[in-house]
Amino acid sequence: MLKKSKLFTGLFLVLALCACKEEKARQASAGQEMMSVEVMKVEPRDVPLSFEFSARAQGYKETEVRARVGGILLKKNYVEGSEVREGDVLFEIDPEQYRAQLNNAKANLAKAKAQLHRAENDWERIAKLYKQQVVSEKSRDEAMAELEAQKAAVQMAESEVETAQLNFDYTKVKAPISGVTGMEAQSEGSLISATGLLTNITQLDPIYVIFSASESEMMSLANMVDNGLIRNPENKSEITAKVKFSNDTEYPLAGQINFINSGIDEGTGTIKLRAVFPNPKKRLKPGQFLRLVMEGLTRVNALIVPQEAIMQGANGSYVYVLNGKNMVEMVNIHTGLMTREGGWIVDSGLKAGDRVIVSNLMKIRPGMTVRPVEKSETLSK
């Protein structure tokens, strides 16, 4: 009897242990099936796009100031780095030899005019005598030829005066444009040659910002426009540009894209673009490296997924979505552009209303049943 009692007691303990293990397994399985995950329902909406490029500032106008006549540089009338106006006299070259040449040309002109006056008188007298048949036809022809020669001599003398006057005026070197001057290339007292570089002037307001976009980027944009995925603004001036400095601060004034090169750089495979910015305080400097942000285009009916929801696998990008039974499914996607908020626009793979899982991504697997919790703040808001 005692042996039977011990046997029943042992059997009871075994059954109790098995039941305990089954309960723990059931609880663990239930806990796994009921894991909570945050989900975000993707809905189509219009998204303003922005594109960022490396850029460099360039003067709106940049010109070299060169001498047009040679001589001794007598005077400099500006401060290096200062702003000058078009027509300001920047340099003065010794004018004495050019003044002498001008006076000589004027004297030659006066002489030529006197000889022309004499030839005109001779012609009038001989023409009358010829009509009276007093002089021969040869004398008349010679008088006419002399008159024409003296007229040509006067024209040549006038041209020499104009040239001498220009050379004399060129002794005062004027600013060809308004802008900020650079360092002088020749100091006062130097003997300079014609076409010698004296300084340079750069117009800073407005100012250009040059940047390049890859051929693939431009083709992708063009294809999306053709397919109706990107809406162009009715007013082209709505496509604006902004620039950021190297410390990531933003320049306060917006610019406009005013040039797109028609050709592609064979070396880099990029297309050059240009924006123009107002620069009244001269904060943008030629040669300055910047980041240019182009805005104004809109991606229509975009499905946006947060960056943290996208996984990478052997077949590319994918996300986890929940079906109608709250079961996890893996969906391969193809992403396009990134939004300002940091989300990705999904070009293919998802449809409106899909519930994308955005949390516990490393703990779930396809086929699991989970408990969805709607994400309170999403990128689609």
C-alpha positions in Angstrom: 0.0 0.0 0.0 2.8 2.3 0.8 4.5 1.6 -2.5 1.3 2.5 -4.4 1.0 5.8 -2.5 4.5 6.7 -3.4 3.8 5.8 -7.0 0.8 8.0 -7.2 2.7 10.9 -5.6 5.5 10.6 -8.1 3.1 10.5 -11.0 1.3 13.6 -9.7 4.5 15.5 -9.5 5.4 14.6 -13.1 2.0 15.7 -14.3 2.3 18.9 -12.4 5.7 19.7 -13.9 4.5 19.0 -17.4 1.4 21.2 -16.9 3.7 24.0 -15.6 6.0 23.8 -18.6 3.0 23.8 -21.0 1.6 26.9 -19.2 4.9 28.7 -19.5 5.2 27.7 -23.2 1.6 28.9 -23.8 2.3 32.2 -22.0 5.6 32.7 -24.0 3.8 31.9 -27.3 1.0 34.3 -26.4 3.4 37.0 -25.4 5.2 36.6 -28.7 2.1 36.7 -30.8 0.8 39.8 -29.0 4.0 41.9 -29.3 3.1 45.5 -29.7 4.4 47.4 -32.7 3.9 51.0 -33.9 2.4 51.2 -37.3 1.9 54.1 -39.7 -0.8 54.2 -42.4 0.6 55.6 -45.6 -1.7 58.0 -47.4 -0.9 59.9 -50.7 -0.3 63.6 -50.3 1.5 66.4 -52.2 5.0 66.9 -50.9 7.2 70.1 -51.4 10.6 69.0 -52.6 14.0 70.4 -51.9 17.3 69.5 -53.5 20.7 70.3 -52.0 23.9 70.8 -54.0 27.5 71.8 -53.5 28.0 75.4 -54.8 30.4 78.2 -55.1 29.9 82.0 -55.3 31.0 84.0 -58.3 31.0 87.7 -59.0 28.1 88.9 -61.1 30.6 90.8 -63.2 34.3 90.4 -63.0 36.6 92.5 -65.1 40.3 93.3 -65.3 41.4 96.9 -65.4 44.2 97.3 -67.9 46.1 100.3 -69.2 45.4 101.1 -72.9 48.5 103.2 -73.3 52.0 102.8 -71.9 53.9 105.2 -69.6 54.8 106.1 -66.1 52.0 105.4 -63.6 51.7 108.7 -61.7 48.8 108.3 -59.4 46.3 105.9 -57.9 42.9 107.4 -56.9 41.2 104.6 -55.0 41.7 102.5 -51.9 42.2 98.8 -52.5 39.1 96.8 -51.6 36.8 99.8 -51.8 33.7 100.1 -53.9 33.9 102.3 -57.0 31.4 103.5 -59.5 31.6 103.0 -63.3 33.5 105.9 -64.8 35.6 106.7 -61.7 39.2 107.6 -62.5 41.3 104.9 -60.8 44.8 105.6 -62.2 46.6 108.4 -64.0 49.4 107.8 -66.5 51.9 110.5 -67.4 50.0 112.4 -70.2 52.8 114.7 -71.5 53.9 112.7 -74.5 50.2 112.1 -75.5 49.4 115.8 -75.1 52.3 116.6 -77.4 51.0 114.0 -79.9 47.6 115.5 -79.7 48.9 119.0 -80.3 50.9 117.8 -83.3 47.9 116.1 -84.8 45.8 119.2 -84.4 48.5 121.3 -86.1 48.6 118.8 -89.0 44.8 119.0 -89.3 45.0 122.8 -89.4 47.6 122.6 -92.1 45.5 120.1 -94.1 42.5 122.3 -93.9 44.5 125.3 -95.2 45.7 123.3 -98.1 42.2 122.1 -98.8 41.0 125.7 -98.8 43.6 126.7 -101.3 42.7 123.7 -103.5 39.1 124.7 -103.4 39.9 128.2 -104.6 42.1 126.9 -107.4 39.4 124.6 -108.5 36.8 127.3 -108.6 39.0 129.6 -110.6 40.2 126.9 -113.1 36.6 125.6 -113.5 35.5 129.1 -114.6 38.4 129.5 -117.0 37.7 126.1 -118.5 34.1 127.1 -119.2 35.6 130.2 -121.0 37.9 127.8 -122.9 40.9 129.6 -121.5 42.6 126.6 -119.9 42.9 123.1 -121.1 41.0 120.0 -120.0 44.3 118.7 -118.4 44.5 121.8 -116.2 41.0 121.3 -115.0 41.6 117.6 -114.3 44.7 118.4 -112.3 42.9 121.0 -110.2 40.1 118.5 -109.5 42.6 115.8 -108.5 44.4 118.2 -106.2 41.0 119.1 -104.5 40.2 115.4 -103.9 43.6 114.7 -102.5 43.4 117.6 -100.1 40.0 116.4 -98.9 41.5 113.0 -98.2 44.4 114.6 -96.4 41.9 116.5 -94.1 40.1 113.2 -93.3 43.4 111.5 -92.5 44.4 114.4 -90.3 41.1 114.3 -88.5 41.5 110.6 -87.8 45.0 111.2 -86.4 43.5 113.9 -84.1 40.8 111.4 -82.9 43.5 108.7 -82.2 45.7 111.2 -80.4 42.7 112.4 -78.4 41.8 108.8 -77.4 45.4 108.1 -76.3 45.4 111.3 -74.3 42.1 110.4 -72.6 43.4 106.8 -71.9 46.0 108.3 -69.6 43.2 108.5 -67.1 42.2 104.8 -66.5 38.5 104.6 -65.5 36.4 101.9 -63.9 34.6 99.9 -66.6 32.0 98.7 -64.2 30.8 99.4 -60.6 32.0 97.0 -58.0 34.7 96.3 -55.4 38.3 96.7 -56.4 41.1 94.2 -55.8 44.8 94.7 -55.0 46.8 96.9 -57.3 49.0 95.1 -59.7 51.4 98.0 -60.4 52.6 100.6 -57.9 52.9 104.3 -58.5 56.0 105.3 -60.4 56.1 102.0 -62.4 56.7 102.0 -66.1 53.7 100.2 -67.5 53.0 98.9 -71.0 49.8 99.2 -73.0 47.4 96.4 -71.9 49.3 96.1 -68.6 47.1 94.8 -65.7 46.5 97.4 -63.0 43.7 95.8 -60.9 40.4 94.0 -61.1 36.8 94.9 -60.2 34.1 92.5 -59.1 30.4 93.3 -58.9 29.0 91.7 -55.8 25.4 92.9 -55.7 23.8 90.8 -57.1 26.1 87.8 -57.1 26.0 84.4 -58.8 26.1 81.0 -57.2 27.2 78.2 -59.5 26.3 74.6 -58.8 26.1 71.3 -60.7 23.5 68.5 -60.8 24.3 65.0 -62.0 22.9 63.8 -65.4 20.9 61.1 -63.6 19.3 63.5 -61.2 18.2 65.8 -64.0 16.9 62.9 -66.1 15.0 61.5 -63.1 13.3 64.9 -62.5 12.4 65.2 -66.2 10.9 61.7 -66.2 8.8 62.4 -63.1 7.6 65.7 -64.7 6.7 63.8 -67.9 4.8 61.1 -65.8 2.9 63.8 -63.9 4.6 62.9 -60.6 6.1 66.4 -60.2 4.0 69.5 -60.6 5.8 72.6 -61.9 4.6 75.9 -60.4 2.6 78.1 -62.7 5.0 81.0 -62.0 8.6 80.0 -62.7 9.8 82.6 -60.1 8.3 80.2 -57.5 11.3 77.9 -58.0 13.6 79.5 -55.5 17.1 78.9 -54.3 18.6 79.3 -50.8 22.2 79.0 -49.7 23.8 77.7 -46.5 27.3 78.6 -45.2 29.9 76.1 -44.1 28.6 76.4 -40.5 25.1 75.4 -41.7 23.6 78.9 -41.1 21.2 80.0 -43.8 21.7 83.1 -45.9 18.6 85.3 -45.3 17.8 86.3 -48.9 16.4 83.9 -51.5 17.7 83.7 -55.1 16.4 82.6 -58.5 17.7 79.9 -60.9 18.5 81.9 -64.0 20.6 79.6 -66.1 20.8 75.8 -67.0 23.6 74.8 -69.3 22.4 73.0 -72.4 25.4 70.6 -72.4 26.8 68.0 -70.1 30.4 68.2 -68.8 32.1 65.1 -70.3 34.6 64.9 -67.5 32.1 64.9 -64.6 28.8 63.9 -66.2 27.1 66.9 -64.6 25.0 69.8 -65.8 26.0 73.3 -64.6 23.3 75.6 -63.2 23.4 79.2 -61.9 21.4 81.1 -59.4 21.5 84.8 -58.8 21.2 86.3 -55.3 20.8 89.8 -53.9 23.9 90.7 -51.9 23.5 94.2 -50.5 25.6 93.6 -47.4 28.3 91.7 -49.4 28.1 88.6 -47.1 28.5 86.3 -50.1 32.1 86.5 -51.5 33.4 85.2 -54.8 35.0 81.8 -54.5 33.1 81.0 -51.3 32.0 77.4 -50.9 28.3 77.1 -50.1 25.4 74.6 -50.0 22.5 75.5 -52.4 19.0 74.3 -51.7 16.5 74.4 -54.6 12.8 74.6 -53.7 9.5 75.1 -55.4 8.7 71.7 -57.0 6.0 69.5 -55.7 5.8 65.7 -55.7 2.1 64.8 -56.1 0.4 61.8 -54.5 3.5 60.7 -52.7 3.6 57.8 -50.2 6.1 58.6 -47.5 7.8 56.1 -45.2 10.1 57.2 -42.3 13.7 56.4 -42.7 13.8 54.1 -39.6 11.2 51.8 -41.1 13.2 50.9 -44.2 15.5 47.8 -44.0 18.1 46.6 -46.5 18.3 43.0 -47.7 19.8 41.0 -50.5 17.1 42.1 -52.9 17.3 45.8 -51.9 15.1 47.9 -49.7 12.0 46.5 -47.9 9.6 47.3 -45.1 7.3 45.3 -42.8 3.6 45.8 -43.2 0.5 44.4 -41.4 -2.2 42.6 -43.4 -5.8 42.5 -42.4 -5.2 39.8 -39.8 -2.4 41.8 -38.1 0.2 39.4 -39.5 3.7 40.7 -40.5 4.6 40.7 -44.2 7.8 41.8 -45.9 7.3 44.0 -48.9 10.1 45.0 -51.3 10.0 48.7 -52.2 11.8 51.2 -54.5 12.5 54.5 -52.9 12.9 57.8 -54.7 13.4 61.3 -53.3 13.9 62.2 -49.6 11.6 64.8 -48.0 12.6 67.8 -45.9 11.5 65.9 -42.8 13.9 63.0 -43.5 11.3 60.5 -44.8 11.6 58.6 -48.1 9.1 58.8 -50.9 8.2 55.2 -52.1 7.9 55.0 -55.9 6.8 51.4 -56.0 5.9 48.5 -53.6 3.3 50.2 -51.4 -0.2 51.3 -52.0 -2.4 53.8 -50.2 -3.7 52.5 -46.9 -0.9 50.1 -46.2 0.2 49.9 -42.5 3.9 50.1 -42.2 5.6 48.9 -39.0 8.0 51.5 -37.6 9.1 49.9 -34.3 10.5 46.6 -32.9 11.8 45.8 -36.4 14.6 43.6 -35.1 12.2 41.5 -33.0 9.6 40.6 -35.6 9.6 38.2 -38.5 7.2 37.6 -41.5 4.3 35.5 -40.4 4.2 36.8 -36.8 0.9 38.1 -35.4 1.3 41.4 -33.5 -0.8 44.0 -31.8 -0.7 47.3 -33.8 -0.5 50.7 -32.1 -1.1 53.7 -34.3 1.9 56.0 -34.4 0.7 59.4 -33.0 2.9 61.6 -35.1 3.9 60.6 -38.6 5.7 62.1 -41.5 2.4 62.2 -43.4 1.0 64.9 -41.2 
